[in-house]
């Protein structure tokens, strides 16, 4: 069983009220993972200092 099938099986085994909670978590993680913020001057300075 691959990861996607495993996740689907876990979701299928949940009570409906828990599925709503789980869906909200997944949606939040997805939006968080897609957020890409370009570094500003402060970030660039910190990265250069680290080198």
VOTORMAR-890200 format. One record per residue: x, y, z of N, C-alpha, C, O in turn. Coordinates in pm, whole numbers, padded with zeros to 5 digits, always signed. Layout:
// VOTORMAR-890200
XYZXYZXYZXYZ ...
//
This chain:
// VOTORMAR-890200
+00086-00117+00000+00000+00000+00000+00091+00124+00000+00180+00137+00084 +00067+00215-00096+00148+00336-00099+00093+00438+00002-00011+00416+00064 +00164+00548+00016+00127+00649+00117-00012+00706+00095-00089+00723+00189 -00045+00736-00031-00176+00794-00061-00288+00697-00023-00387+00736+00039 -00272+00569-00059-00372+00469-00023-00384+00455+00128-00493+00437+00181 -00271+00464+00197-00272+00453+00343-00349+00570+00403-00430+00550+00494 -00325+00690+00354-00396+00808+00405-00546+00794+00380-00627+00823+00467 -00582+00749+00260-00724+00731+00228-00787+00629+00321-00899+00649+00368 -00717+00521+00349-00769+00419+00441-00786+00477+00582-00886+00451+00648 -00690+00554+00628-00702+00615+00760-00823+00708+00767-00896+00708+00866 -00843+00785+00663-00958+00877+00659-01089+00798+00656-01184+00833+00726 -01093+00693+00576-01214+00611+00567-01251+00549+00702-01368+00529+00731 -01150+00520+00783-01174+00457+00913-01216+00556+01022-01255+00515+01131 -01208+00685+00994-01242+00787+01095-01392+00812+01103-01465+00792+01006 -01435+00855+01219-01572+00903+01233-01586+01033+01154-01489+01106+01136 -01706+01062+01108-01730+01180+01026-01685+01308+01096-01623+01395+01034 -01714+01321+01224-01677+01445+01294-01526+01463+01302-01476+01576+01305 -01454+01354+01305-01308+01362+01306-01254+01393+01166-01150+01456+01153 -01326+01350+01063-01285+01380+00926-01285+01530+00901-01198+01582+00832 -01383+01600+00957-01390+01745+00941-01267+01809+01003-01205+01896+00941 -01230+01769+01121-01113+01820+01189-00986+01789+01109-00901+01876+01089 -00974+01664+01063-00857+01622+00987-00847+01700+00855-00738+01740+00815 -00960+01720+00789-00962+01796+00663-00914+01938+00686-00837+01991+00605 -00956+02000+00794-00910+02136+00825-00759+02141+00846-00693+02234+00802 -00706+02041+00913-00561+02035+00935-00487+02021+00802-00389+02091+00777 -00534+01931+00717-00469+01909+00587-00474+02035+00502-00375+02070+00438 -00589+02103+00500-00600+02226+00422-00505+02333+00475-00444+02406+00396 -00491+02343+00606-00400+02442+00665-00256+02408+00630-00178+02497+00595 -00219+02282+00638-00083+02241+00603-00053+02265+00455+00057+02307+00420 -00151+02238+00370-00132+02258+00227-00109+02405+00197-00019+02439+00120 -00189+02492+00256-00172+02635+00229-00040+02685+00287+00025+02771+00229 -00001+02631+00403+00126+02670+00463+00243+02627+00375+00339+02703+00357 +00235+02506+00322+00344+02453+00240+00356+02528+00107+00464+02534+00050 +00247+02584+00059+00249+02655-00068+00292+02801-00054+00326+02865-00153 +00292+02853+00068+00332+02992+00089+00482+03005+00070+00561+02946+00143 +00519+03083-00028+00661+03110-00051+00682+03260-00036+00619+03341-00105 +00769+03295+00053+00796+03436+00079+00938+03465+00034+01033+03398+00075 +00951+03566-00049+01083+03606-00093+01157+03672+00023+01098+03750+00098 +01285+03642+00039+01361+03703+00149+01375+03854+00129+01397+03903+00019 +01360+03925+00240+01381+04070+00235+01527+04100+00268+01608+04009+00283 +01559+04227+00280+01699+04266+00306+01752+04205+00435+01865+04157+00439 +01670+04206+00538+01712+04150+00667+01743+04001+00653+01844+03953+00703 +01654+03929+00584+01677+03785+00562+01808+03762+00486+01888+03676+00524 +01829+03838+00379+01949+03822+00300+02075+03851+00381+02177+03783+00368 +02066+03953+00466+02180+03987+00552+02209+03872+00649+02325+03837+00671 +02103+03815+00707+02123+03704+00801+02184+03583+00730+02269+03515+00786 +02140+03556+00607+02195+03443+00532+02342+03468+00500+02424+03376+00508 +02376+03588+00464+02516+03622+00433+02603+03613+00558+02717+03566+00552 +02550+03657+00672+02624+03647+00798+02650+03502+00836+02754+03469+00892 +02555+03417+00804+02569+03275+00837+02684+03211+00759+02751+03120+00809 +02706+03258+00635+02813+03205+00553+02946+03248+00611+03051+03214+00557 
//
